[in-house]
């Protein structure tokens, strides 16, 4: 089978599309024929060797956590899923023609493989950081870098829970944020005052890692009410860095429920082939995403 592999840590150029042995489902796992794989910032952080503590990596290694496809092997002890079922979930080395998933859910009706592949890590992260930041219904949450995949999920999940959201993004994404129910403003010079003009901030999330932790603490008045998924230096200022996944099966179940009730939709901004994995990482690292990027197999 074809699989994207890297044999050394480094830039996008270390990614190679090679022939590799097919993986097989072990106990508690399923194997899928991959139809699409989600592209996440964690993928290029793993490729660069940034987060070896959370993601131990033995070289050469595959890449990718999220995927959607058709089940073609069911491991021992697995119930409720059969060969041929359409599922989306998390596993390992998902930029490949076949991948093993350790957590999955059935794809809701009407969802394409490309759309489904964009949800697993994004929704798990969104649910986790909303929980960790401790924001409650009728409070206001500030989301810095709100137009990407995690931000798109946070805005919609928060709205469903009765939380007001202020989102910052580039000028081109203001209408997109408003369409997701957020109060929107641009980042850049004067952004703190623009946020203040929109309301009192009870909690804040940093999703872009753009060096705004001090300002988020200033706006909330409490470093314990600031959580980042992108700034490894956040704890030095008293804020929290969130990098350890919670219950992925629970997150997938909630994602499937939200999707089936039309309460969650994250557009696929761009698709890539397996051979274009390096380009997908370059674009992901550049930021300014509206929605999701997906590798189509």
N, C-alpha and C positions, 0 to 999 in steps of 0.2 A: 504494500500500500504506500501511498504518498503521505509524507509527514514533514512538518516544519520542525527543524532541529537547530540547536546552537551548541557548539563544542567549546566555546569560551565566552566569558562575560564580556559585554561591550555594547557598541552601538547597533543600530538596526542591520548593519552590514554583516553581522555574525549569523543572522538567520539564513538557513539553507533549506531548500525543498529537496528531500532525498527519499529513496526507497527505504522502507523499514519493515520490520516484522509486525504482524498484526497483534494487538493486545487482546486479551480474553477476560471475560467477566469472572471475577472471583466471588466468594461468598458475600452476599449482601450488595452485589453490584449488578449493573446491566451494561451490555455493550450496545452502542448504536452505530449505524451507518450515519456519519455526520453529514447533515445538509447545510448547516451554518454554524459558525463559532463566533461568540461575542469577543470584541476587542476591548480590553479594560486597561486602565493605567497600571494595575498590578502586573499585567503581562510584561510591560517593558521595564518595570522595576525589578522583576525577577530576572529578566534578560541582562540587566545591568549589574545584578548581584547586590542590589541595595537592601533587600529584606530577607537575607538568608536565615535570620532568626525565626521569622514567621513562615518562611517558605524554603526549607532546606532543599538544595538543588545539587544533584549529582550529575556531572557532565560526562558525556553529552546528554542533553536534555531536550524533551519536547517543550511546547509552550501552549498556554491557553487553559482556562478553567471552565468556561461556559460553552454550551453547545445545545443544539436541537437536532433531532433526527428520528430515525425509526429503530426501535429495539430489534436486534438480531441475535442476541444471546442473553440469557437470564441466569444469573449466578445462583448457587445454593442458598436456600433460605429466603429468597425473594418471592413475595406474593403480591397479587393485585396488578401485575403487569405481564403482558404476553408479547411474544415475537410479533412484530408488525405494528405495535402501538407507536403513536407519535408522542414523543416526550421532549421536555426541555429540562436542563439541570446543570449540575456542576460535577466536574471530574478532573481529569488531568490530561495534558497533551492533546487538547481538543482541536488544534489546527492540524487536522489529519482526516483521512478518509474513514477511519474507524476510531472510536474513543470509548473508554470505560467511564461510566458515571457512578458516583457514590451517593448522589442525591438527585431526585428527579420528581417531576409531576407530569401528568397528562396535559397535553396542549389543549387549551380551550378551543371550542369551535370557532372557525373564522380567522384564526391566527396563522400567519405564514411562518415557515421555519426561520426565515431571516428575522422577522419580528421577535419570535420566541427566544432566539439565541441571545438577544440583547437584554433579557430581563434577569436571569438568576443572580449574579453577583451584585448587580445594580440595586435590585429590590432588597436583598439581604442587607446591603450596606445602608440603604435608606432607612429601613426599619430599625437597624441597630443604632445609628447615630441619633435618630429621633428619640429613641429610648434613653440613650446615654446622656443626651443633653438635658433631659428632664423637662421638656416643654409640655404644657398641658392645654386642653381645650380652652378657648377664649384668650389665650396668651398669644404673643407675637414672636415669631421665629425669623431671624435674619439668615439668609443663605447667600454666602459669598461664592460666586461661580455657579449660578443656578441653572444655566441652560444646558448643561451636559446631561449624561444619562442619570447619574445619581441625583443631581439637582431636579431633573424632570420628575423623578419618582418621589423625591421628598415633597415637592410642591403639591403633587396630587394626593399623596397619602395624608399630608398635614391638612389639606383642605377637607378631605373625607372625615378627619377627626375634629373638625371645628377649630383648627389653629390658623391664625392669620399669618401669612408669609410675606416678608419683604425679600425680593431677590435682586441681586446685582448681576449684570451681564453686559456684554458689549452693546453698542447702539443698535446693531442689526437684529438683536434678539429681544428687544423690549416688548414688541407685540407678542412674541412667542411666550414670554413669561406671563404677560397679562392674560393670554388665552388659557393658561393653566391655573388662573385664579390668583396670581401673585400681584402685590404692589411692586412695581418694577422701577429700577433706576440704574444708571450706568456707573461703572467703576471709574477710576481716574481721579484727577484733582477735584477736591471738594465733595467726594462721595460720602464722607461721614456726615457732613451737614445735610446732604440730600436725604440720607437715610433718616436722620433725626426729624426732618420735615415730614416724613411719612408715619412716624409714630414711635412710641416707647418700645424698645427691644428687650424682651425677656430672656432670650437665649439666642445663640448664634452658631452656625456651622461654617467651617472653611472647607470648601470642596475643591479649590483650585490651587492652593499652596502658593499664593501670590504675595506673601509677606504681610498679611493684614491682621495677624493675631493680636497685636497691641491695640489696634483700632477696635477689633471686635470686643476685647475686654473692656475698653473704654465705653463702648456703646451699651454693654450689658451691665457694667459695674461689678462684675464678678467673674474671675477667670474660670471658676468651676462651671459656669454656664456657657463655656466655649469648647467646642469639639472640632478637631480637624482630622481629615483623612488624607491630607496631602502635605502637611508641614511637619516634618520630623522634629523640628525644634520647638513645637508648641508647648511641651511639658516644661521647658526651661522658663516659660513665662507663667506657669501655673495652669495652663489650659491642658486639655486632654488630647492625646493622639489615639485614634481608634484604628487598629489594624488587624484585630483578631476576629474572625467571623463568629457569629452566633450560630443558632440552629438553622442550617440551610434547609432541611426538609420543611420546617415550619414556615420559613420565608417563602419557599416555593408554593406551599399550599395557600398562603395569603395572597401571593402574586396571582395564582390561578383564580382565586375568588374575586379579586379586584378586576382582573381582566374579563372574567365571565360576566361581571355586572357593569362593564363599560366604565369603570371608575379609574382606570389606568391605561394610558396609551403613551408610549415613547416612540417617536418616529425613527426610522433608520435613515440616517443622513447620507451614508455612503457604504457601498459594498466593495469587497476586494476578492480576488482569487487567492488560493494558497500561495501561488508564486508571487503575489503582491503583499505578502505579510510584512515585509520591511517597510513598504510605503504606508501600510495601515498604522504601524508603530510611529513612523515619522509624523503622520497626521495627528495621531492621538497625543503625542508629546507636545505638539504645537498648540493644543487646546482649541478654544473657540468652537467647540462642537455644539451643535443643536441636536440633541438626541443621541443616537447610537451609531457606532461603526461596527460592521460585521464582515467576517470572512465567509464567503459562500463556497461550498465544496461541490 
